[in-house]
């Protein structure tokens, strides 16, 4: 199972199993925003997404 989280220079998000849920929560920590015209998540330039595999 793949887990996702977003990390900013000042905050670290929790691990989520669903990428869409990780996007929604990333907006709460200031890691990016949802473009309402395209429906795409746009991360700020200082934000990185981490992934990890769990059995």
C-alpha positions in Angstrom: 0.0 0.0 0.0 1.3 3.4 -0.9 1.0 6.3 1.5 1.4 10.0 0.7 2.2 13.2 2.6 3.2 16.7 1.9 6.1 18.5 3.6 6.7 22.3 3.7 9.8 24.0 5.1 7.8 24.6 8.4 5.2 21.8 8.5 4.9 18.1 7.9 1.6 16.5 7.0 0.3 13.2 8.2 0.5 10.0 6.1 -2.7 9.3 4.0 -3.5 6.2 1.9 -5.5 8.2 -0.6 -3.8 10.9 -2.7 -7.0 13.0 -3.0 -7.3 13.1 0.8 -3.6 14.1 1.0 -4.3 16.9 -1.4 -7.2 18.2 0.7 -5.2 18.1 3.9 -2.2 19.7 2.2 -4.3 22.8 1.6 -4.9 22.9 5.4 -1.1 23.1 6.2 -0.5 25.7 3.4 1.3 23.3 1.1 -0.7 24.3 -2.0 -4.2 25.0 -3.3 -6.9 23.4 -5.5 -7.4 25.0 -8.9 -11.1 25.1 -9.2 -11.1 25.5 -13.0 -9.1 22.3 -13.6 -9.7 20.4 -10.4 -5.9 19.9 -10.0 -3.9 20.3 -6.8 -1.1 22.9 -7.2 1.7 22.6 -4.7 3.8 25.6 -3.8 7.4 25.6 -5.0 8.8 24.9 -1.5 6.5 21.9 -1.0 7.4 18.3 -1.7 5.4 15.1 -1.7 6.7 12.1 0.0 5.6 8.5 -0.6 6.3 5.3 1.2 5.3 1.6 0.6 3.8 -0.5 3.4 3.1 -4.1 3.3 
